[in-house]
Amino acid sequence: MKQRLHDDMTAALKARDEIRKSTLRMALTAITKAEVSGKEARELTDAEVVDVLSSEAKKRRESVTAYRDAGRAELADKEQAEADILAEYLPEQLTEDEIKALVTEAIATTGAAELGPRGIGKVMGALQPKVKGKADGAIVSAEVKRQLGA
């Protein structure tokens, strides 16, 4: 995954695609930072690289909202372009209907329906492995709260 990012950045450099080049350079920097954080430097697995890219994409989506709210359309468009480029390297995101179905299934299997709002943690714990990297946690959490009546 890291090699693919590096190769794509080189191609963007040659094609003089500034936004793609800067976005991929930023992503590679974030990956390198994650590799050297902690007690000792290590190579990240593809799953860990996807986690870093997911985090960076989330930052871009939040920035788009903040810039749009502040009336800064040009900055919001730039952040949106960066988020779109990062999305190419992430697993396909779950649809709203798929998230609803997973939440309903998790509530049934954990028996959290009887707990009501107190069962949120139990349901989220069961859902995390299924949705990690495929859906925004805030969206999943909101759906869990809605279905549990919180």
C-alpha positions in Angstrom: 0.0 0.0 0.0 2.8 2.4 1.0 4.6 1.5 -2.3 1.5 2.2 -4.3 1.2 5.6 -2.7 4.8 6.4 -3.4 4.5 5.3 -7.1 1.3 7.3 -7.5 3.0 10.4 -6.0 5.9 10.0 -8.5 3.4 9.7 -11.4 1.6 12.9 -10.1 5.0 14.7 -9.9 5.8 13.8 -13.5 2.3 14.8 -14.6 2.6 18.1 -12.7 -0.7 17.3 -10.8 -0.1 19.6 -7.9 -3.1 18.7 -5.7 -2.5 14.9 -6.1 1.2 15.3 -5.4 0.7 17.4 -2.3 -2.0 15.1 -1.0 0.0 11.9 -1.5 3.1 13.6 0.0 1.0 14.6 3.0 -0.3 11.0 3.3 3.2 9.5 3.1 4.4 12.0 5.7 1.6 10.9 8.1 2.5 7.2 7.5 6.2 7.9 8.2 5.2 9.8 11.3 3.1 6.8 12.5 6.0 4.5 11.7 8.5 6.3 13.9 6.1 7.1 16.8 6.3 4.9 19.8 9.4 3.2 21.4 11.0 2.1 18.1 10.5 2.6 14.4 8.7 -0.1 12.5 7.1 -0.7 9.1 3.3 -0.3 9.1 1.1 -3.1 7.8 -1.4 -2.4 5.0 -4.2 -2.3 7.6 -2.3 0.2 9.7 -1.7 2.3 6.6 -5.4 2.3 5.8 -6.1 3.5 9.4 -3.7 6.4 8.9 -5.3 7.3 5.6 -8.8 7.0 7.2 -7.7 9.4 9.9 -6.4 11.9 7.3 -9.5 11.6 5.2 -11.7 12.3 8.3 -9.6 15.4 9.0 -10.3 16.6 5.5 -14.0 16.0 5.7 -14.2 17.9 9.0 -12.2 20.8 7.5 -14.6 20.9 4.5 -17.5 21.4 6.9 -15.7 24.0 9.0 -14.6 26.0 5.9 -18.1 25.9 4.3 -19.6 27.1 7.6 -17.1 30.0 7.6 -17.9 30.9 4.0 -14.4 29.9 2.7 -15.5 28.0 -0.4 -12.1 27.9 -2.1 -10.5 26.3 0.9 -13.4 23.9 1.3 -13.0 22.8 -2.4 -9.3 22.2 -1.9 -9.9 20.0 1.2 -12.7 18.2 -0.6 -10.3 17.4 -3.5 -7.8 16.0 -1.0 -10.4 13.9 0.7 -11.5 12.5 -2.7 -7.9 11.6 -3.5 -7.5 9.8 -0.2 -10.8 8.0 -0.6 -9.3 6.2 -3.7 -7.0 4.3 -1.3 -9.6 3.4 1.3 -11.9 0.4 1.3 -15.4 1.1 -0.2 -17.5 2.9 2.4 -20.7 1.3 3.7 -24.0 2.7 2.6 -26.6 4.1 5.1 -28.8 1.0 4.6 -25.8 -1.3 5.2 -25.0 0.5 8.4 -28.6 0.3 9.6 -28.7 -3.5 8.9 -25.4 -4.1 10.8 -26.6 -2.1 13.8 -29.9 -4.0 13.9 -28.0 -7.3 13.7 -25.6 -6.2 16.4 -28.4 -5.1 18.7 -30.1 -8.5 18.2 -26.9 -10.5 18.8 -25.8 -8.6 21.9 -29.2 -8.4 23.5 -28.8 -4.7 24.0 -32.4 -3.9 23.2 -33.5 -4.5 26.8 -30.7 -2.2 28.1 -31.8 0.8 26.1 -29.3 3.6 26.0 -27.0 1.8 28.4 -26.4 -0.8 25.7 -24.6 1.6 23.4 -21.1 0.5 24.4 -21.9 -3.2 24.1 -23.3 -2.7 20.5 -20.4 -0.4 19.5 -17.9 -3.0 20.7 -19.6 -5.6 18.6 -19.8 -3.3 15.5 -16.2 -1.9 15.5 -14.5 -4.9 13.9 -17.1 -5.0 11.2 -17.1 -1.3 10.3 -13.5 -0.3 11.0 -12.2 1.7 8.0 -15.5 1.2 6.1 -17.7 3.8 7.9 -17.3 6.9 10.0 -17.7 6.0 13.7 -19.8 9.1 14.4 -22.4 7.9 11.8 -22.4 4.4 13.2 -22.8 5.7 16.8 -25.6 8.0 15.8 -27.5 5.1 14.2 -26.9 2.9 17.3 -28.3 5.7 19.5 -31.3 6.2 17.2 -32.1 2.5 17.3 -31.7 2.1 21.0 -33.8 5.2 21.7 -31.0 7.2 23.3 
